[in-house]
């Protein structure tokens, strides 16, 4: 005789099935993973030369966490791949034996889980304490630089960016692994078609887009080289869009200087601008005052991107422009009688300093009266006998040298770690123009702009 199970009678069975479908107890991560991620979080709060923006802090934190997760995973994958086929894998046996009962294994598992929780809680407390100390140092540093003191929203924003970076990294890693499983031998035509179609559609939809547009800077009408000198000095300048090449622009500036009577002055100052074509007003004003206005200032814009970008990506336009300016001025001066030749000085700031040092290499030392640099990348100097170099102790540009990777610079003002401190120095470039003059990459009237004498 058939019987029908009532809903009430079936209720316990359904409850048991539902209970089995629910996830088990929350399992903490491995001790090694917890410690690695905790170390990454703590290292990301290492003080740098300048206070970081929340976005920069989030990028640094997320990148370090991804790195600590990727390295051990890569090692395990490499070991598994290079293990000989058929080689035995030694693992501890978990089969119950007279010496290892089921109860003993359960106790061991509970102890392991408890240890993981203790390490997780302890690491979390250490990270919170480190972040609190970092907040104190960050606030004091921002106050010293007359910058906005970050509050709780700073860390919330930085944490959100860090989570976004970690999530994006994990998604990309998972996608790369899945794509790697699709071998070319298995699906050559479909895979190639998908990739080609993706590139075509993306290119057609995007069109001609200038991805560097947010970084580009335009010189305003009040730029020091575009207004008359109050001291009566001559100022000659060429914009980047007036000629086809940096060399042509430099030659145009020299021609304008000659036409303006620059060779009749007692001195000529070659002002090598930053990557965006900017020339320091305070420096030019100080030089003109020191020389009583009897000076011709000549400069040429070779680009419209920040110095740090051009220094890291492409220095050739800056060097080409500087060499053309120096060679053009010295050639015109050499054509004059010896007793009528004006003194020639060279000044360069930021990328202009690096380009200037390359331009005067091999030039007769007597042809250049003196050189003065400000914010030279890596703190480099040319070795000219009459040379001065100005730098702020917290200017990241002046530490932009591979030596910073392995050795602590002599004047490094904060904690230093191999490799990591160089990475934070690169990240600090984005905030180098935010502090007041005298800090970061800002050089103003507080500097001693005295030119060397012949």
N, C-alpha and C positions, 0 to 999 in steps of 0.2 A: 504494500500500500504506500502510495507516494504521499509525502508530507511537504507542506510549504512552510518555509522559514519566515516567520513574521519579522517585520522591521525591528521590533524590540529585541527579538532573539538575536538578530544579526548585528545589533549595535556594538557589543564588545569586540566582535571580529573587525568591524570597521574602525573602531578606535585603535585597536592594535595595529592595523595596517597603516593608519595615519601616523601613529607614533613612530613606526619604523621608517616612514618616509621623511620625517623631520630630520634636520641636520643634528649631528651629535654635539657634544660639548665643545665649547670654543677651545681650540688648541693654540697655544702661543707659538711664535716662530722659534726656530732653532736658536740656541745660545749664540752660536757664531754669527748668525745673521743679525740678531739683535745687537750684539756688540759692534758689528761692522757698521750698521746703519746709525747707531748711536755715535760712533766715532765720526762718521761723515757729518752728522748734524752738528756736533760740537766743533769740528774743524771749520765748518762753514761760517761760524760766528767769530772766527779769528779776526782781530782788528786789522784793518788795512790802513793805507795812507789817508784816505778820505772816507767820510760816511757814505755808505752805499744806499742807493735808492731801493725801495721795496722790490721792484722788478729785478734789479741786479742781484739782490740778496736771494730772491726766490730762484733765479736761474742758477746761482752758485750752489745753493742747497740741493736743489733737484738734481743737478749734474753730478754732484759728489755722491749722492745716494745711489743713483743709477750706476755710477762707476763701481761702488762697493758691491753692488749686486751682480754686475756684469763680469767682474774679474773672476770670482770663484766659479761662476757658472761656466765661463769659457775654459777654465782649467779643467773642470770635470768633463766637459765635452771633449777636450783634446785628449785627456787620458783615456776616455772611453773609445775614442776613434782609433787611437794608436795601440790599443791593447790587442795582442795577437788573437786571431780567430781561434776559438776553442780553448783559450787560456782560462784556467779556473778562476772564478771570482770568490775570494775568501770572505765569507760572512759568518757572523756569529750565529750559531744555531739557536732557533727559538722553540724547537720542538720540546715538549715536556719530557723530562727525565726524572729518575728518582731524586737527583740532586737539585733539579730545577723544577719545582712544581708549578702548577698554574697559579697558585696563590702567591708564590715568590715573584713570578713574572709580573703579576698585577701590582704588587707592592713596588717593584722596580719602576714600572711605568708611571705610577703615581708620583714617585720621588722625582723622576725625570721631568714630569709635567710641572711639579712644584718648583723645581730648580729653574725651569724656563720662565715661570711666572715671576719668581724672585729677581731673576736677571732683567726681565722686561721692566718691572717696576723700578728697580734700582737704576737702570739705564735711563728710563724716562725721567726720574728725579734728577739725575746728573745733567741731562740735557736741559731741563727746565732751569736748573741752577746756572748752567753756563749761559743760557739765553738771558737770564736776569743780569748777570755780570756784564754781558755784552751790551745790554740796554743801558746800563749805567755808564759804561765807557763811551757808547755811541752818543748818548745825550751830552756828556761833557765835551766830547770832541766837536759835536755840532755847535754847541754854545761857543766854544773857543773860535770857531771859524765863522761865527755870525750866521749860521745856517739854521734852518727850521729843526727844532728838537723833535725827534720822532716819538710818538706815543704808542699806545696799545694797537692802534689801527695799523701801524707800521708792520708789526709782526703777523697780524692777521692777513694783511695783503701779501706779505712775503711768503707766508705759509700756503696761501692759495696758489700763488705762482709756482711754488715748489711742487705742490700736488699736481698741478697741471703739467709741469715738466715730467714728473715721474710717470703720470698716466700716459702721456704722449709717448714717452720712451718705451714703456711696456707694450703699448699697442703696436708701435713700429717694430719692436723686436718680435712680437708674435706674428705680425704680418710677414716679416722677413723670413722667419722660420717656415711659415706655411708656403711662401713663394719658393723657398729653396727646395722644398719637397717636389715641386713640379720640375722635373728634369727636362732638359732640352730634347733628349732622345725620346721622351715619352710624348710630349705635346709641342713639337717645334712650331708648327704653323699657328695653332690657336694662341699660344703665348705671345709669339711675335706680333700677331694681328692685334691683340689686346693692348700691348705696349705701344705699338705704332699709333693706334687709334687714340689712346690716351694722350700721347704727346701732341698729336695733330689737333684734337679738340681743345686742349689746354692752350696751345699756341694761338689758335684762331680766336678763342674767347678773350684771351688776355690782351692781345694786340701789343703795340709798342708801349711798354710801361717802363718808366724810369724808376727802378727800385731804390736808387740812391737819392731820390728827390728830397726825402725828409732830412738828409744830411747836408744838402747843398746850402750855401750861404751867399747872399747877395750884398755887395758893398753899397752902403747908403751914400747919399750925397754929402754927408758930413764926414766921410772918411778923411783921415788926416792928409792923404796924398791927393785929395780932390778939392781941397780948399787952400786959399792963400796962406802963406806963413806970416804970422804977426811979427816975426823977427826980421822979415825982409829976405829970407832965404828963398832959393829957387827949388821948386818941387816939380818933378817930372814923373809921369806914371802912364802905364798902358794897361787896359783891361784885357781879360782873357778872351773876350769875344771880338776883339779888334783885329786879331791876326789868326792864322791857321795853326801855328806851332808856338811853343814856348820860346824858342830861339828868336823867331820873328818878333814876338812881343817884346823881348828884351832889347833887341836892336832898335825897335821903334821908340822905346823909352830913352835909349841913349841918344838917338837923333833929336828927340824933343829937348833933352837936357842941353845939347849943344846949341840948338836953335834958341833956347832961352838964356844963353850966355853963361851956362854952367862952367865952361872952361875958364872963364874970367874970375871965378870965385877963388878964395884962398884954400878951399877944401871941397872935396866931393865925398859924399856919404852914399855908399851903395847899401840900400835897405832891402834885405831879402825877406819877403813876407812869409807868413804862415801858409799852410796848405790852401786856405780859402782866399788868399790874397790880402789878408789883413796885416796892416803895419801898426805897430804900437805907437799911439799918439804921445804917450808920456816919454818914450825913448826919443822920438824925433824932436819933440819940443826941448828936451834936455840937451840934445846934441846941438841944436840951432842956437840955444842960449849960450852954451859953452863956447861956441865958435863965433859969437856976436853976429849971427845972421850971415856971415860971409861963407856960406856953404851952399852947395847944390845937392839936393837929395834926389836920388833916382831909384825907382823901383818898378817892378813889373809883376802883374798878376798872372800866374800860370795855371790856376785851377780854382775850383769853388767848393772843394771838400775839406773837412777838418784835417789838420796836420797828422793826427794819430792814424786816420784812415789811410792817407797817402803814404805815411811812413811804413805801415804794415803791408800795404798792397802794392803801391807803385811809386817809387821815389824818382823815377827817371825825369818826369816833367820839371820837378823842382831843381834837380841838378843841371839839366839842360838850360833852364832859364838863368840860374846863378852863374854858370860858366859863361854864358853869352853876355851877361851884364858886366862881370869882372873883366873879361877879355875886351869887350867893347870900350869900357871906360879907360882901361890901362892903355889900349892902343891909341885912343884919342889923346890922352895925356902925354904919351911918349912922343907924339908928333910936335909938341911944343918945345921951345927952348928950355934948357934945364932950369934957368932961374925964373921961369914963368909957370912952371908946373904946379898945380894945386896938390895939396896932400890928399891921399886917397884913404878913406876908412871903409871898413866893411862891418855891417851889423846884420845879424840874423837871429830870428826868434823861432823856437820850436823847429819845425821842419826846415825853415829858412836857415837855421844854424847848421843843421846837418848838411844842407846843400852848399852853404857857404864854405864849410870846411873842406868839402870835396872840390869846390871851385878854386880855392887858393892853393891847393896842393900842387907843388911844382912851380908856383909863381915866385918870381924874385922877391925875396923878403923886403928888399929896399923899395920896391915899387908900391907896397902897401904900408902905410904909416902905422896903422894899428887896427885890431879887430876886437869886437866885443859881442859876445853871444849871451842869449837869455833863454833859459828853458831848453837847452840842447838835449836831444834824445840820447838817453844813456849817459848823460853827463860828459859826453865826449868833448875833447878839445883838439885843435889843429896842430899845436906845437909851435905856432908863430911866436917869435921872440917878444912881440908887443901884443899880448893877448889877455883879455879878461873874460871870465865866464860867470854869469849870474844864475843862481838856482835857488828855488825854495826847497826846504828840507822835506816837504810833503808833496812835492810835485811828482806824480807818477811817471810823467814823460821822461824825467831825468834818470829814472831807474829802469827804463825800457831797454834792457840789455840782457843777453843770454847769460851773462855772469850772475845775474840775480837768481837764476834757476838753481845754481849749485853753491853759491857763496853769498853770505850776507854782506850787503854794501856797508861801507864804513859809517855812513851817516844815517843808516836805516832807523827811523824813529819809533818803530813799534815791534811787536813780536814777528819773528821770521821763521819760516819753515821751508825746506828745500822744495822747489817745484810749486807748491801751493801759493807761496808769497808772490811768485812771478805771475801766476794766474790771476790773483787778486789785483796785482798792479795793472794788468791789462784791463780788468773790469773797471778799475778806478778811472780809466781814461774818460769814460762817459760823464763823470762828475768833476773832472779836473778844472772846468771853467766856472763852476758854481760858487766857490768861496770868494771872499773879498781879496783885493790885491795884497800880495805878500804871502798867499797860501795857494796850494794847488798850482795850476798852470797860469796863474794870474800875476803879471809883473807890471807894477805901476810906479807912482812917484816915490814909494818907499825904497826903491832900489837906488844904488849908486851908479848912475849912468855915465860916469866920467870916462871919456875916451882916453886910451893910451896915447902918449906923446911920442913923436919921432925921435 
